[in-house]
Amino acid sequence: MTKRLSIDAALVVKNVAGLRHSILDAFEEDDTISLDLVDDQAVDLCGLQLIESARRHARAVGKTLVLERPAAGFRSVLDAAGFLRDAPSDDLQFWFHDTSPQ
């Protein structure tokens, strides 16, 4: 079963601590978490790092983190932060639900 976690707060440094707790709590309830992000959600480097850290943590403990829909609105921040430079196909699949680096 998948736990859907709606996140409507901006994914920015001032919200990261609370969002981290929400994600960790969700993993206590289920092995797969689907993050439901808002289409025009504000995001900064800390927000991206939170999501990537949660994804790596999930993988390390045998759980799964997915995005409900592609994070196309995050592309410029992902690119500026270096997340897309030589990104493997599984990273592109995670962020954009596609493996081609457009």
Wavefront OBJ file of the C-alpha trace (Angstrom):
o trace
v 0.000 0.000 0.000
v 1.106 3.592 -0.615
v 0.804 6.487 1.805
v -0.007 9.716 -0.013
v 1.509 12.778 1.650
v 0.170 16.116 0.416
v 2.660 18.935 0.771
v 1.268 22.362 0.048
v 3.820 24.357 2.038
v 6.703 25.906 0.133
v 9.703 23.586 -0.049
v 12.071 26.178 1.347
v 14.565 26.357 4.196
v 12.112 27.743 6.777
v 9.740 24.776 6.266
v 12.236 21.924 5.916
v 12.277 20.802 9.570
v 8.496 20.391 9.722
v 8.341 18.708 6.319
v 11.119 16.317 7.351
v 9.063 15.205 10.352
v 5.979 14.721 8.155
v 7.931 12.527 5.733
v 9.535 10.456 8.499
v 6.137 10.015 10.187
v 4.659 8.849 6.890
v 7.392 6.205 6.583
v 6.367 4.904 10.000
v 2.913 4.232 8.539
v 3.861 2.687 5.198
v 6.754 1.411 3.083
v 5.909 3.549 0.042
v 5.312 7.269 0.241
v 3.945 9.305 -2.643
v 4.614 13.022 -2.285
v 1.781 15.092 -3.691
v 3.332 18.469 -4.464
v 1.559 21.597 -5.661
v 2.112 22.450 -9.349
v 3.472 25.963 -8.740
v 5.164 25.146 -5.439
v 8.035 27.368 -4.318
v 11.250 25.416 -3.896
v 14.841 26.205 -2.988
v 17.985 24.124 -2.628
v 17.039 23.035 0.906
v 13.693 21.728 -0.344
v 15.380 19.719 -3.097
v 17.915 18.364 -0.635
v 15.107 17.303 1.694
v 13.376 15.341 -1.053
v 16.615 13.771 -2.276
v 17.667 12.914 1.279
v 14.280 11.312 1.956
v 14.586 9.349 -1.275
v 18.040 8.051 -0.343
v 16.931 7.254 3.210
v 13.959 5.318 1.864
v 16.185 3.310 -0.456
v 18.664 2.582 2.362
v 15.948 1.135 4.610
v 14.096 -0.797 1.900
v 11.304 1.718 1.390
v 10.222 3.819 -1.567
v 9.600 7.507 -2.123
v 7.904 8.686 -5.313
v 6.461 11.922 -6.598
v 2.749 11.887 -7.358
v 3.391 13.794 -10.593
v 6.461 15.146 -12.424
v 8.261 18.056 -10.786
v 8.612 20.012 -14.025
v 8.325 23.312 -12.146
v 11.487 22.424 -10.222
v 13.610 21.959 -13.361
v 15.425 25.315 -13.187
v 16.326 24.880 -9.503
v 17.347 21.248 -10.060
v 19.532 22.328 -12.965
v 21.101 25.281 -11.121
v 21.853 23.040 -8.127
v 23.574 20.450 -10.325
v 21.013 17.687 -9.812
v 20.569 17.218 -13.564
v 24.237 17.261 -14.575
v 24.965 13.750 -15.859
v 21.877 12.532 -14.001
v 21.262 8.788 -14.250
v 17.986 7.660 -15.778
v 16.514 6.658 -12.397
v 16.979 10.259 -11.151
v 15.245 11.633 -14.234
v 12.491 9.081 -13.799
v 12.035 10.132 -10.178
v 11.873 13.887 -10.808
v 10.189 13.996 -14.221
v 8.679 10.522 -14.714
v 10.780 10.372 -17.863
v 14.313 9.241 -18.621
v 15.156 11.762 -21.351
v 17.044 14.877 -20.180
v 15.128 17.606 -22.004
l 1 2 3 4 5 6 7 8 9 10 11 12 13 14 15 16 17 18 19 20 21 22 23 24 25 26 27 28 29 30 31 32 33 34 35 36 37 38 39 40 41 42 43 44 45 46 47 48 49 50 51 52 53 54 55 56 57 58 59 60 61 62 63 64 65 66 67 68 69 70 71 72 73 74 75 76 77 78 79 80 81 82 83 84 85 86 87 88 89 90 91 92 93 94 95 96 97 98 99 100 101 102
